[in-house]
Amino acid sequence: MALLSRPRQNLEYVPSVSMQLLHIWKKVRQNRWGIGLREVFGALGPGFLVSVGYMDPGNWGTNLAAGAGFGYQLLWVILVSNVVAIILQISSAKLGIATGKDLAQLIREQFPHPLVLFLGATSILAIMATDLAEILGGALGFNILFHVPLLLSALLTGFLVMGLLALARWGFRRIELVIIGLVSVIGLAYLFEMFLIHPNWSGIAFHVVVPQFSSASILVAVGILGATVMPHNVFLHSFLAQQRLSGPEASLPEKRQVLRLAKIDTIAALNVAFFVNAAMLVVAGTVFFQHVANPANLDLQTAYVSLMPALGSFAALAFGIGLLASGLSSSTTGTLAGQVVLQGFLKKRIESWVWRVITMIPALLVIALNISSIQVLVISQVALSLQLPFTMAAVVFLSRKPALMGSFVNNRWTSGVNFLIAIVVTLLNLLLLYTLFKG
């Protein structure tokens, strides 16, 4: 079942629920952009295929480590990461809409062969690191809820993901609806826990807007960035966005309208992801910070056990259900992204089950060696953040080429913002390497 072998789907996107979209919402209601409410609400779906990667088990691991170790201190990192993600994902969507090709295809066509090999290899390794966290999260969810051994749980997660991907034979919309349902489960699980914990709202507001970090929190802070802004989502979004066009010869007005919907969708979906991630950190910061003897020993399994006396069995059950939903949904979209990247770089059809089997092997090894889940999740996200600057640089470079982008080429201001973000992310990664090797 090759993703690229299917006919094009008219993928449409989701409206915003954020304050950032009030101005856009008014224009939509007035139909000033040629987009009515029916078009906006009919767009619900594929945006969550990208946003679910921002709520995957890697985020659970880094948010748990951040909250348990540093309280609310790193909430601002989630906000900054969300802003970076929105800008980067919109640039990726624009790239796909303007060219009718995904990022992997464009890199193969536009860059020298040695650079293509480097970017292809690092991108594939980054997606494998992503899938490691996602398979592990799904396995932990099964283990927590049903006490199934982790090794068997990982295999069960992989088979269920293949079952979800098989729904594409009856239309891609079915996958979209399943993912929306799973994302809703994640959000409801943390909404339920937020009602139970009675957090310090003034402290939350302070740390969202006031940057603070220490030498001890640098690794976790960069891990949050890696968990929030993920290379595979950039590749996947460039593919999904251009699939919304009617065909290779789509008119300029059609492309512009598709891009407007993609912007609305991106801001909406990633704002949902921001609130979920912030809720994860707040719950961990309220329940575990200064209340557990050694936060470094806290992983997703022990967090579940610790929630039971703190918030009750229903809260712990919600944690397990949300983690399972996160693992299944993010592993499904991760498999789609891996297939897109492999087919784009190799220029040949790749069956989804091949990628699924390849990426399950590292997760099975981690489980067999009994390595701490929280360490694996954090380190996997750090690996993503180390590859991210290369993906960002490719998007920045390609988006400013007039011959490629036509009237969609980024102006100087947009290119400058994208370049600045790429530089900041690169500097953070250099700081991370210094911290790891020099202490």
N, C-alpha and C positions, 0 to 999 in steps of 0.2 A: 504494500500500500504506500505508494510514493506520494508525498504531499504535493510536489510540483506537477505530478502527472494528472491531477484532478482538474476539471474545468474551473475557470475563474469563478470565484464567488463574489457577489455584490455585498461585501462586508461593510456594514454601517456602524455608527458609533453612538456613544452614550452621552446624555446631557450632564451638566455640572450641578453639584449640590453645594458648591463652595461659595463663599463671599466673593472670591475672585471673579466669579462668573455672573454676578448680578447685572453688570453692564451688558454683557453678552446676552444674558437671558432677556433683558428688555428689548434688545434689538431683534432677538428671535421671535418674541411674542408679537412684535410689530411687523414681522416678516420683512425687515429692512435689508436682509442679506439674501433674500430669495429662499430662505430655509424656514419652513413652518414647524409648528409643534409636532406634527405627524412625522416629519423627516427626522427631527431630533430624537423623539421617543422610539421611532423605528430603528434608530442607530444603536440601541442598546445591545451589547454583546461583546464584540471583539476587543474592545478596550480592556476588558477584564482579563483577556488572554495575556496581555502585557502586564497589567497591574498585579496579577497574582504572583508574578516573580518578585514583587516588592513586599510580599507577605509570606514568603516561603520559610521553611524551617531554619534556613540560615539566618533570617531576620529574628526568628524566635531565639536562636542561640546567642546572637550578639546582643539583642535587647535584654535578654535575661542576664548575661554577663555584665552589661552596662548598668542595669538597675540594681542588681544584687551587690555589685562592687562599688558603685559610685552614686547611688540614689538617683535623683533627677538631674544630675550634673550634665549629662550628655544629651539631654533633650534637644538642645540647639543643633546638635550634629544631625539629628533626624530631620529637622526643618531645612537645614542647608542642603542636605542630601536630596530632599524632596524637590527643592527648587532646581538643583542641578539636573535631577532626573527629568523634570518637566521640560526644561530647555533642550536637553539632549534628545529626548524622545520626539519632541516636535521637529527637531532638525532631521532626525532619522525618518520620520513619516514624510516630511517634505521631500527628502531625497528619493524615496520610493515613488511618490506621486509624480514628481517632476520627470523622472527618468523611466518609470515603468519597470525598474529592476531593483533587486534587493542589494543590500550593502556588500554581501559576499561576492555577488556577480560583478559589481562595480569595481571592487578592489582587484579582482582577477583581471578585469579588462583595462583598468586605468594605471595600475602600478607595475613597476619592474618585477620580473619573475622572482628574484631573491627575496624582495620585500613581500611578495604574495605568499611565498612559502613560509616566511616568518609569521606573518599575520594569520595565515591559515592555521599553522600549528599551534600558536599561542591561543587563538580563539577556541579551537577545539579542546585544548587542555582546560581552558577556563570554563567551558560548558560542562566538561566532565566533572570539574570541581563543584559546579553548581548542582549537577545531578547527584553527586555524592551526598550533599546536604539534604536534597529533596527525598531521595530514597530512604536515607537514614531517618528523616522526620516521619515519613509514612510508616516505616517499620516500628518506630517508637510509639506512634499513635496506636497501632494494632496491639503492641505489647502492653501498653498502659491500660487499654480498654478491655482487651480480651485475654491478656496474659499469654499470648502466643509467643514462643521463642523468637528472638530478634532475627535470626537467620531465616527462619520460615516466614516471618513478617516481611522481610525485605523481598523475598521471592513473591509473596502474595501482592505486595505493592506494585511490583513490576508487571505482574499479570493483569492486575486491575487497570493499570495505566494503558496497557495494550488494548484492553476491552473498551476503554473510553475513546482511544484513538480510532478504533474500528467503527465508532458511530459516524465517522466522516463519510462512510459509504452511503449513508442515507441523508447526507447533507451536513455541511460544516456547522450549520446553525445548531444542531443537536449538541455538539461539543461546547458551543458558546453557552447554551442554556445550562448545561451541567456545571461548567466553570462558574457561572454566575451564582448558581445554587451553593456551590462549595465555598465561594468567597463570602456569601451571606452568612454561612455557618460560622466562619472565622470571626466575622465582625460581631455577630450576635454573642458568641462565646465571650469575647472580651468586653462587650457592652454589659453583659451579665456580671462579670467580675468587677467592673468599674463601679457598679452600684453597691457592691459589697465592701469595698476596701476603705472608703472615706478618705481619699488622698488629701494632701496639703495643696489646695488649688493655687494659693498665692506663690508657693514654692515652684509649682509647675509653670505658672505664667512667667516667673522670673527666669527660670533656666531655659525656657523656650527661646527667649530673646537675648539673654546675656551669655556670651560664650565663656566657658570655663573648662579647663582640662589640666591634668597633671601629667607628669612623666609616666606614671603608672597606667593612666587611662588612654595613652596614645594608641596602643595596639587595638584596644576595643573600639576607639573612635574611628580608626581607619577601617576596622572590620565592619562597622555600621555603614560606612560609605560604600564598601564593597558589597554589602548585603542589599543596599538600597539601589545603587546605580550599578546595573549588571550588564556586561557586554552582550550576553545572549539576547537580552531584551532589545538592545539596539538593532541587532541583526533581524530579530523577529518582527519588530515594528516596521522596518523598511519593507519587509515582505507583505505584511498584512495590509499596510496602507495602500500599496499599489494594486492589491487585489480588489480594492473597492472601485477601481475604474472599470468602465464598460468594456475596455479593450485597449490594445497597444496604440490605437489611433484616437484616443479620447481627446475631445476638444479642450481648448484652454479654459473656457468657462466651466466645464465639468470638473477639470482638475482643481480650479480655484474653490469650487463649492466643496469638493471632497476634502481639500486641505482645511477649510473652515470647520467642517465636522470633525476632522482629525484633531484639531486644536481643542475644540470643546471637549471631545472625548478624553484627550490626554490629561488635561487639567482636572477634569472630573474624576477620572479613575485613579490618578496618582494622589489626589487629595484624600480620597477614601483610604488609600494605602498609608498616607501620612498619619491619619487619625488612628488606624489600627496599630501601626508601629509605635506611636506615642503611647497608646493604651498599654501595649505590651511592656514598655519600659516603666511606665507609671506603676503598673501592678507589681512588677519585680522590685521596683524601688521602695514601694510602700510595704510590701510583705516581707522582703528578704534583707534589705539594706539595714545593717547594724542589728539584725535579728537572727542572723545565722553565724555560727562560729567561724567558718571558713568559706567565703563566697566562691573561692577558686574551685572548691570541690562540688559546687552545685551544678548539676546538669539537668536536662529536661525530665529525666526519670525521678530524680530526687526532688525536683521542684514540684512535680505532681504530688508526691507523697507529703511534702511540706505544706502544700496548699490545703490539704484535708483538715488538719487541726486549726489552721489559721482562718479559713473561709468556709469550711464545710465540704461535705462529699460532693454536693452538686457543683460547686466551683471547680473542684478537681476533675470531675467528669466533663465539665465544659472545656477545661484545658485539654483533656485527652481528645475530645471530639474535634476541637478546633485544630489541634496538631495533625490529626489524621486527615482532615479536609485540606489543610495546607500542604501536606506531603503529596497527596494524590493530585491536587489541582496543579501545583507548581511542577511536579514531575511530568505531567501531561504536556504543559506548555514548554518545558525544557526539552522534551523529546522532539517536539515540533521545531524548536529553534535549532537543535542539533542537526536535524534533517535538512533544514534550510541552509545552514552553514556548510555542511558537507557537500550538498548538491551544488551550491554556489561556487565553492572553491574547486571542486573536482570536475564540475560540468558533466556529471553523470547521475543517473537515477540511483537513489539509495533507499532501500526498504526501511521502514521505521523500526521493525523488529531488530534489525542489525544494530542500529544505534542503541536501542534499548538494552540489548544484551551486553554490548561493550561497556556501557556506563554503569551497569549493575555490578560489574566485577570489583571495582574499588570499594563500593559500599559493602559488599559481602566480605572482602578482606578485612575492612575496619571492624566489622562485627565479629568476625572469627578471631581477631587478635584482641578483642575486648578493650579497644581504645575508648577513652572518655568521649561521649557524644558532644559535649559542649566544646571541648578542645578541637575536635574535628570540624564542627560547624564554624567556629571562629576562624580557624586557620584556612578553611576553604574559602571563606569570604575575603580574607586577606589576599589569597591568591587571585581572586577576581579583581580586587582593587589594583593589583600590580599589572594586570593585563589591560585594565580599563583605559589608561592614557593612550595606548596604541589605537584602540577602537575609536576613541574620541578624536584623535588626530586625523584619522581617516575620514571621519564625518566632517570635520572642520575643513579639511583640504578639498574634499569633493564638493561640498556645498557652496564653495566660493568660485567654482569654475563656470563661467558664463556659457562656454560651449556645451557643457553637460546639463546645466540647470535651466538654461534659457531665461525666461522672465521670472523664474523662481529662485534665481541666484541670490544668496544672502548679501545684504548690503554691508557697508563697513561697520555699522554699529552692531549688527547681529554677529558678524564674523569676529568682531573684537570681543564681545561677551563670550562667545564660544571658545575663543583662544584663551581668554583669561581663565575660564573654568578649567580648561585642559591644563594650563600651567599650575593652577592651585592644586589640582588633583595629583599632578606629577610631583610637586613639592611635598605634599603629604605622604606620598609613597616613598620618597627619598628619606623623609623623616622616619617613616616606619622601618625601613631597612637599617638605618643608623641605630634605632632603638633595639632592633632584634639582635644585631651583631656587636654593638658596642655597649648595650645596656644603658 
